[in-house]
Amino acid sequence: MSLLDAVLPSEPTKKMTMDNPVDTLFDKTASQLVGKPINRVDGSLKVSGQATYSAEFYIEGQVYGVLVGATIAKGKVKHIDSRAVEALPGIIKVITDPKHFLRNAQQGGEKKAPTQGVAEIFYHGQPIAAVIAETFEAATEGAKALKVTYKDETEDAVIDFGSALGNAHPVDEKKGSDKNHKQGNPEQGLKESEVSFDQIYHTPSQSNSPMEPHATLAYWEDEKLIMYTSNQMLSSCKQQVADALNLDPDNVQLIARYVGGGFGSKLGIAPESIAAAISAKELKRPVLIVMTRPQVMETTIRRSNTRQRIGIGCNKEGIINTFIHNTTTSNLPGESFFEPTALSTHYLYRGENRQVDYQMVDVNKILSGSMRAPGEAVGLIAVECAMDELAIQLDMDPIELRRRNEPKQDPTQEIPFSTRQLIACMEKGAEHFGWEKRNKMPAKRLEGDWWMGIGMAAAARGNQLKLSEARATLQIDGSKTLGVKAIIETDMTDIGTGSYTVFSQIAADLLGLPVDHVEMKLGDTSLPPAVGSGGSMGAASSGSSIYLACQQLREMLANKVGLYSDIIQLNKGKISKIGEHEETVTETIIESGKDVATELVEKLAQRTSVSLPESIWNACQRNRQLNKADMILVVIKVIL
């Protein structure tokens, strides 16, 4: 963009890296909407059946597909007999593509396609074909009737996690969300501690079951692929689709206006998406494939089972000097994701001797991946059980044990916490639950058929922010009471967590409009890319981008009325002045630069008989972002 363009009306742009505390406008708005309980803006659509999910769209000429999964756990596909099935009423074709069909789903945030190729079977339920028919019922019957011949190697499959622990191997730390760590001498520290605790904990594998099954409606417009699909992270999923089908990402559009839950299973694309795209391309008709409920649980992702060793060494007063958290997880052969159980262990409690170690076992089961607080959900079970058992061993109040081991700074990175309120939370909870009056012994209080007890555990979750973009526009709209509305656009998704409502509150607050004067457009990759829904970072990341876009609009409005943006109040469609602006040193320098620029313009006009258009000069005068040198260059550029 040229300097001249910079002072003329253009699309607003604003960027921020949140690596330092920032002042917030939310404390200064008239409406104070953020944080208030309001009716969900999409609530009436959902309860009346008007919120359209991926499987509910219809494109003219649409047909239906059903995936066919392998019935063995390991082996190879020798032959798929499609002739008998294709002779059934309503059946269009059995689609197979051993090279491009997805073996398994993809992890969240990845830009590459997941593992492709289905001629070799790695787990029971692995999709190997799709039966396409005029109706869903016909496709279902065709899928059931399809005969597949295998080279069955199930007897060589690794199914039992426990019996395979001896074959555990190191994880690929570069591709994981946590890393192995060792400081001090943890094994020696555990051995030499006055009090030591060393225990093994096991957690089982878990399957997800979101309310909305995984679904994709795919169709082509010339070389462009359009997919109504149930995904949590559209921006990265778009890249995955493009990579899987060797397409230019600009020729891929994903739409997911409403997503009925995901629990992590929809962070990346799943096998139905590419099967639908390939089928639509071959048949030249829109194809909808919806996974059955069993397929969701055997063809998407699971949470890995874990074996966790927790070793804690402390003195008789309970002061921890050693903390060991070693974990073995499982996944498909060739996959790098491992359950990051020790994410919170790194910083939760003190201890100068520390160890986190991960290993993995290859198994012939559905892909393991990020599912509902990956890492902490099962890792903290082991850590907090161990702390509870240590408290019993020490005959110490569990809260007191944690209080004595509250670190003054991150014990792994040795950096200060930006904020930490764990002890305050525990003390507040203890006060409300009547902790001091509890019976410390279990099974001492019977209410009806239930033994009642009071216990406690700490919980921690990482806080992340990822790159997100949004666009905000103010538009005249006679149908609105105030005659104006704000349009907010981003490909962020709403998986039932309230994105539409939270983001509407942010925009309404900053722009001084009622919530019903905000039109929120989400879930379409033709819009600015966002991080998506996952990792407990969607609202913070996308919300921040919407905040910035609305802040830019505030600055533009302030500029239009000749005010500084920090002294305007937007409320019910009106702009008013509040307070007085205090000039910064930078602004003072810029103001002095205007005098120099004015003098330069006058001299150039005298010598060249060329004057600067009044509109350009006024724009220069209003734009307080231009420094002295910029203004001079703009003037020269216009005259020359």
C-alpha positions, 0 to 999 in steps of 0.5 A: 500500500502506498502512502497516498493509499494510507490516507485515503479511505481503505479497508480497516486493518489492525494487528496486535500480538498479545504479549503484554497486558493491554487496557480494555475498552470493556470497562468504558462502554455504556452498555457493559454487555460482555459478561452479562447473561443474555438469551443466545442470539441463535437460540430461537433458530435452534429450538425452532429447527431453523439452525441448519446443520451440514446434513440438513442442506440440500443441493439440486440433484443430491445423492446419498452415500454410506461408508463401508468399514473394514470388518478385520483389525489388520490385513489387506483388501483383496477384492471388493465385489460391487456388481451385486450391490450396484444391481440393487434398486436405487444404487448408483455406484460403489466408489473406491479409491484405495490411494486417496480415501483417508485411512483415518481422521486428522489432528486439529490445526494440521495443514497436511492431509491425514494418512491416506490409502486404504488398501491395507487395513490397520483397524476395525472400521477403517473406511474402504468404500462408499456406496452411493444411492438415490436415497439414504435408505438404499445406500444403507442397504447397499453398504450392508450387502457389499462383499469384501474379500480380505487377506486377514491378519487379525491374529497379528494385530496389537489390540491389548494395550497392557500386553503391548507395553513392552514394545513402547517406543519414544514419542516424536516430541517435535510433533507433540503438544508437550515435551520430555523434561528432566531437571535435577536428579529425580530418581535419586531424589525420590530414593533419598526423600524422607517420604516417598510415594511411587504409584502406577495409574491406568486410564481407559480409552474413551470414545466421543459421541457428539450430538451431531454425527460427522457429515459432509455434503460435497459438490463441485462448481467447475474446479472448485470444491464446496463442502458443507461439513461438520468441523471445528477448525475450518481454516486448517481443515480447508488446507487438509482437504486441499492437500488430500486432493491436490487442489489449490486452497483457493478452490476449496470452500468449507461451510459449517454455520452450526456444529452439533458438538465435537469434543475434539473429534471434528478438529481435523477432517474425517474419512467421510469428507474426502469420500464425499468429495471424490464421489461427487467429482466422479458422479458429477452430482452433490453427495452427502455422507453422514456417519452412522453413530457406530462409525463416529465411535470407530472411525474418527478419534478416541482418547488414548488409554494411558499408563502413568507413573507418579513419583513424589518425594518430600520431607516429613513436613510435606515439602516436595523436592521430587516430582516424576510423571512418566506416561505411556500412551497408544496410537495407530502405527505411523501416527505421532500424536500422544496424550500430553498428560503432564501439561499441568504437571510442569507447573502445578507443584514445587520440586527441584527434581523433576521428570516428564517422560512420554512413550507410545505403543502402536496398536491396531485401533482407531486413531487417538487424538485430542479429546475434551481437554487432551492431556489434563483430563486424564493426567490430572486424575493421576496427579491429584490421586497421588497428592491425595494419597500422599496427604493420607500417608503424611496424615496431612490435610490435602489443602494444606499439602497443596498450600505448602507446595505452591510454587513462587514461580514456574518450577520448570521454566523458572519464570514468574506466573502472570497470575495464579489463584489456585490457593485462593480458589481452594480456600474459598471452596473449603469455606463454602463446602464446610471443609473443616467440619468434614469427616476425614474417614470415608464411608462414615456418613450414610444418606439413604443408599449412598455413602457421602463424603467430601474430597478435593482436587486441583485442576489446571488448564493451559491458556493459549491464543492463536492467530485469528482474523475478523472483519467488521463493517457498519452498514445502513439498515432501515429495518433496524430501529437505529437505522444501522447494523454491524456485520462481523465476519470470520470463519470461526465456528460455533459448536454449541459453546455460544460463539454467536452470542459471545461475539455479538456481545463484544461487537455490540459493546464496542460499537454501542449497538443493541445485540439485535443490530449485530449480524454475526457471520461465522463458519465459512472459509470465504471469510477471514480465517480464525483459529476455530473451536478447540483447545479452550482458545476459540473465544479468546483468540477470535474474540480478540480479532473481533475486538480489534476490528471493532476498535478500528471502526471506533477509530474511524468514526472518531476520525470522521467527527474530529475526535480522538478515539479514546474520548468517544462514547458510542451508545444507541447509535450515537457518538458523544465526547467524554473527557479530554484527550491528553497528547502523547509525546509522539502526537506532539511531534506529529502535530509539529510536523504538520506545520512543516508539511504546510510550509512545504506545500505552500512553497511547492505550490508557488514554484510549480503552480500545482496545489494539493487537492483539499480532500487529500490535505484534509485527510493528511491533517486528520490522520494522526498516524502519519509522522512528519516524514510520511506527510512530506512524502505524501505531499511530494507524491501527489504533486509529482 
